[in-house]
Amino acid sequence: MWESQEALWDFAYRSGHLEVMRRRREWFERHVEAHMVLWWVPAGHLPTVGEALERLTELRDHGPSPRAFTFATSYTATEAARHLPLAQPEQAGVPAQAVRSPRPESADDAAAV
């Protein structure tokens, strides 16, 4: 996770990562559909692999949105905050309406994935 889209961009395109990615076709076949997805998460939230797969499926099925986007079609943390779902209740029996995901109120309260 990165704290800003700019920090992610710097890592992806202004570091040693870029040289490795330029050689990716030596190791991997070309992707025919989206294989990378970006989204904003509330500060302190650790996304799961399952969450990443859900967002990637959403991007593939419906195109870019504040919930699932790419570098070319990005959204701000504020735009994404309006689309964060309520958290699922814990198995301890907490009523659904009592459990809410912390929603970032500003870009300072969110992290980019």
C-alpha positions in Angstrom: 0.0 0.0 0.0 1.1 3.6 -0.6 -0.2 6.7 1.0 -0.8 8.5 -2.2 -1.2 7.8 -5.9 1.9 9.9 -6.6 4.0 7.7 -4.3 2.8 4.5 -6.1 3.5 6.1 -9.4 7.1 7.0 -8.3 7.7 3.4 -7.2 6.2 1.9 -10.4 7.8 4.3 -12.9 10.8 6.0 -11.1 12.6 3.2 -9.4 14.3 0.0 -10.1 10.9 -1.6 -10.5 10.6 -0.1 -13.9 13.6 -1.9 -15.3 12.2 -5.2 -14.1 8.8 -4.5 -15.6 10.3 -3.6 -18.9 11.5 -7.3 -19.1 8.2 -8.8 -17.9 7.5 -10.3 -21.4 10.6 -12.5 -21.0 8.8 -14.2 -18.0 5.1 -13.8 -18.5 2.6 -14.1 -21.3 0.7 -10.9 -22.3 -2.5 -10.3 -20.3 -5.7 -10.1 -22.4 -7.8 -8.5 -19.6 -7.1 -6.3 -16.6 -4.6 -7.8 -14.3 -4.0 -4.9 -11.9 -6.5 -2.8 -9.9 -6.2 0.2 -7.6 -8.5 1.3 -4.9 -8.5 3.5 -1.8 -8.8 1.9 1.7 -9.4 3.6 5.1 -6.2 4.3 7.1 -5.4 1.2 9.2 -7.3 -1.2 7.0 -5.3 -4.2 5.7 -6.8 -5.4 2.5 -7.0 -9.1 1.8 -6.3 -11.1 -1.3 -10.0 -11.8 -1.5 -10.8 -8.1 -1.5 -8.2 -7.5 -4.3 -9.8 -10.3 -6.4 -13.3 -8.8 -5.8 -12.0 -5.4 -7.0 -10.3 -6.8 -10.0 -13.5 -8.7 -11.0 -15.4 -5.5 -10.6 -13.0 -3.6 -12.8 -13.1 -6.3 -15.4 -16.9 -6.6 -15.4 -17.9 -3.0 -15.1 -14.9 -0.9 -16.0 -13.2 1.8 -13.8 -15.1 3.3 -10.9 -14.2 5.0 -7.6 -14.2 1.4 -6.1 -11.8 -0.1 -8.7 -9.6 1.8 -11.1 -6.3 2.1 -12.9 -3.6 4.7 -13.2 -5.2 5.9 -16.5 -8.7 6.2 -14.9 -8.1 7.2 -11.3 -10.4 8.7 -8.6 -9.6 10.6 -5.4 -9.9 9.2 -1.9 -12.9 11.6 -1.3 -14.7 10.1 -4.4 -14.0 6.6 -3.2 -15.2 7.2 0.4 -18.7 7.6 -0.9 -18.5 4.1 -2.3 -17.1 2.2 0.7 -19.5 -0.5 1.9 -20.5 -1.1 5.5 -18.2 -3.6 7.1 -19.5 -7.1 7.6 -20.4 -8.0 11.2 -17.9 -10.2 13.1 -18.9 -13.7 13.8 -19.3 -12.8 17.4 -22.9 -11.8 16.6 -22.6 -8.0 16.5 -25.6 -6.5 14.7 -24.8 -5.3 11.1 -25.9 -1.8 11.8 -23.5 -1.5 14.7 -20.4 -2.2 12.6 -19.3 0.4 10.1 -16.1 0.6 8.1 -14.2 3.8 9.0 -14.7 6.0 5.9 -11.9 8.4 5.1 -13.2 11.9 5.3 -10.3 13.3 3.4 -7.3 12.1 1.3 -5.3 12.4 4.5 -7.3 9.6 6.1 -6.9 7.1 3.3 -4.2 5.0 1.6 -4.0 4.0 -2.0 -3.6 0.4 -3.0 
